[in-house]
Amino acid sequence: MFVSVRRSALAAVSVLSLGAAIAGPAMAQDAATIRAAISVRDAALTDTVAMDYVTQLTTRFGPRPAGSASETAAAEWAADHMRELGFKNVHIQAFPLVGWERGQESASIVGANPQRLVVAALGHSPGTPVGGIEAEVVRFASLEDLQSVPDGSLAGKIAYVDAGQMVAMQSGAGYGPLTRIRGAGPAVAAQKGALAFIMRSAGSDEHRMPHTGTTRYVNGVVPLPGFALSAPDADQLSRLVSYGDPVRIHLSSTAHTYETTSHNVIGDMPGRSRPEEVIVLGSHMDSWDLGTGAIDDGAGGAITIAAAKAIAEQGRTARTVRVILYGSEEVAQPTDTGNGGGAYLRSLSAEDIANHVFTGESDFGADRVYALQLPVGAQTGTFADAANRVLYPIGVLRSNVPETEGGADIGPIVEAGVPVFGLKQDGLRYFDLHHTADDTLDKIDPEQLRQNVAAWAALVWLVADSDVDFRAIRPAE
């Protein structure tokens, strides 16, 4: 999961503007539509499609770094798998990408207290010079502290930011501040003259297992090597620094970038009477290279594919339900061309965009859905009441907070004005596993995965087989 702050902010403005511009309430859900949604929900609670998909994906292809041979093979397999499940118009949409390969990496404290450290290079970070980098560590308690020192003052040093351990929260809200450090840290460290950048990895666990993740390009380059330390190693290094004696570290990495191609996999369950009107269910195909990408985001693809299949088994809906497995969600790029979501948006005409009536993204693991967030202005009213009636029995509560942004994959079409919903998942353990070698199939609870499918299928049915139009909702004044 890769979060774009700029994109999220624009998305919020776009949806708010759209909602304010067009008047009229969403139409009520008739009793037959609600009964059908309940039937779809209950059938999905016994779903095996989702678990079968994520099992095959992670077993057959393992890690799927963006643009890698394994991501390409997985996309081809997923397209065939979707055809077998009854999806129509299945195709693969290719787009150019700068890929990144980790290679080999190591870190050690050298000198008076020699010991190995467990690190992971940050995504798209360059490798070190041959022989590595050895230098004294300078510790900072925040990115702001690093930003405050004079330019050039860290010449010949390694900048280390330890902002403390992430606190696990159901919403995952503690992740954002740490991704800011990961994204901006290497460039700030370079500005201060440092040779390399290290940080406490962005995770809520205490395992000796670092969390990787992408960093940011500045003027077309990532300026210096960056690394994430596992939590126990960050504790160890911070204690040593606190003792007052200089601490030297040796870092080595053979990471490098290369030109390649990534892919979106797109498939439809076509609508019965209004097939031109499209509901997009999004997730991403690529993963980081340390685990097998089961929770991030094999589970998301499993949920959206299985939800669309469950809907189709109830009968063709009026509108088309489209599933997109996006490529290249996890990595930044030298230019702002976007990821798979950007490639998909660029393939659409203005008329196509106008016919996209609803979208949502599953990219927060496989644990249960606990809340529904609807587009701006739709938190109350007949549709919200119907959704609450259908979802409450499986533990999903209606939220008064609107969904305005979605995620990195659907962000571009949300910016373009497509209404977005959020089915919020329990994130208490998500960041224990996220971007680590522990992101593997055994971490998925099949029962919670089925509850996800049921929530998605029931909600989307309410929209896909009715006249509700979130584009016509105006926020209450």
HELIX and SHEET records of a PDB file:
HELIX    1   1 VAL A    5  ALA A   21  1                                  17    
HELIX    2   2 ALA A   31  ALA A   44  1                                  14    
HELIX    3   3 VAL A   49  PHE A   61  1                                  13    
HELIX    4   4 ALA A   69  GLU A   84  1                                  16    
HELIX    5   5 LEU A  143  SER A  148  1                                   6    
HELIX    6   6 TYR A  175  GLN A  191  1                                  17    
HELIX    7   7 ALA A  231  SER A  242  1                                  12    
HELIX    8   8 ALA A  294  GLY A  298  3                                   5    
HELIX    9   9 ALA A  299  GLN A  314  1                                  16    
HELIX   10  10 GLY A  340  ARG A  346  1                                   7    
HELIX   11  11 ALA A  350  ALA A  354  1                                   5    
HELIX   12  12 THR A  382  LEU A  391  1                                  10    
HELIX   13  13 TYR A  392  ILE A  394  5                                   3    
HELIX   14  14 GLY A  411  GLU A  415  1                                   5    
HELIX   15  15 TYR A  430  LEU A  433  1                                   4    
HELIX   16  16 LEU A  441  LYS A  443  5                                   3    
HELIX   17  17 PRO A  446  ALA A  464  1                                  19    
HELIX   18  18 PHE A  470  ALA A  472  5                                   3    
SHEET    1   A 5 LYS A  88  GLU A 101  0                                        
SHEET    2   A 5 HIS A 256  MET A 269 -1                                        
SHEET    3   A 5 ARG A 319  TYR A 326 -1                                        
SHEET    4   A 5 ARG A 274  HIS A 284  1                                        
SHEET    5   A 5 HIS A 356  GLU A 361  1                                        
SHEET    1   B 8 GLN A 115  LEU A 117  0                                        
SHEET    2   B 8 GLU A 105  VAL A 110 -1                                        
SHEET    3   B 8 ARG A 248  SER A 253 -1                                        
SHEET    4   B 8 ILE A 133  PHE A 140 -1                                        
SHEET    5   B 8 LYS A 157  VAL A 161  1                                        
SHEET    6   B 8 ALA A 196  ARG A 200  1                                        
SHEET    7   B 8 GLY A 226  LEU A 229  1                                        
SHEET    8   B 8 VAL A 119  ALA A 121 -1                                        
SHEET    1   C 3 LEU A 397  ARG A 398  0                                        
SHEET    2   C 3 VAL A 369  GLN A 373  1                                        
SHEET    3   C 3 GLY A 422  GLN A 425 -1                                        
END                                                                             
